Amino acid sequence: MFYFQRLVFVLFLMIFFLSCSNKLQSDEKIIIENFPTFKLSQYRYLYVIPHDGCGTCIQKSIQFMKDTNNKNVAFLLIDNSKKNINNLLNSTNNKKQVIVDSDLILETFGITISKPILYTIKGNHFVNKEVIEDYNIDEILSNI
């Protein structure tokens, strides 16, 4: 009986990790296909920032985008307001690192929620996805 329980647990873990890996691969494929100018190999992180949602998270994320000099981070802004996008782009020094999703493509594919997402990139692939919340944003930003 113990062997059966152990086998079920191992199978559960394998399915869980495979599903997470497949989701990362799915997100990666959607982003690469819809934003061809974005090159994974040039960055260590992709920071997805929706315009609407968790106010504190988004405010801190946008401020980080404006202030950072870190060339290892690409930013993907999701907003269909050209005025908002222009204001954000005009207030940041790293425009070359910013990708704009004004057609809300990521929302169409269900990738984004109301919170920013940080993808960690290794080589040419996403290896981690963190949803940024009020309780973890400061720690995550300090580690980038």
C-alpha positions, 0 to 999 in steps of 0.5 A, a space after each residue: 500500500 505504501 508503494 502505491 501511495 508513493 507512486 501516486 505522489 510521484 506521478 502527481 508531482 510529475 504532472 504538476 511540474 510538466 503542466 507548469 513547464 508547458 504553461 511557460 512554453 505556451 506563454 513564451 510561444 505566444 509572446 515570441 509569435 506576437 512580438 517578433 522584435 522581442 529577442 529572449 536571448 538579449 534579456 534575463 527578465 521580461 516584466 509584463 505590466 498591465 495598465 489596469 489592476 493592482 494599483 500599488 503593484 502597477 505603480 511600483 512596477 512603472 516606477 521601477 521601469 522608469 528608474 532602472 538602468 538594468 539592461 537585463 530587463 525588457 518591459 512589456 506594457 499592456 495598454 490600449 490607450 495611446 496617450 497612456 503609452 506615450 506618457 509612459 514612454 516619454 518618462 522612461 530612459 530605456 525606451 529600447 527595452 519597452 514593448 507595447 501590447 496596445 492590441 491587448 494580445 496577452 489578455 486575449 490569450 489569457 496570459 495576463 491578470 490584473 497583476 504584473 508578471 515577471 518571467 525569468 529567462 535563461 538562454 532562449 527560454 522562460 524558466 520561471 514565472 512570478 505573479 507580482 503581488 503587494 506582499 512580494 513586489 519589493 523583494 522581487 524588484 530588489 533581486 532583479 
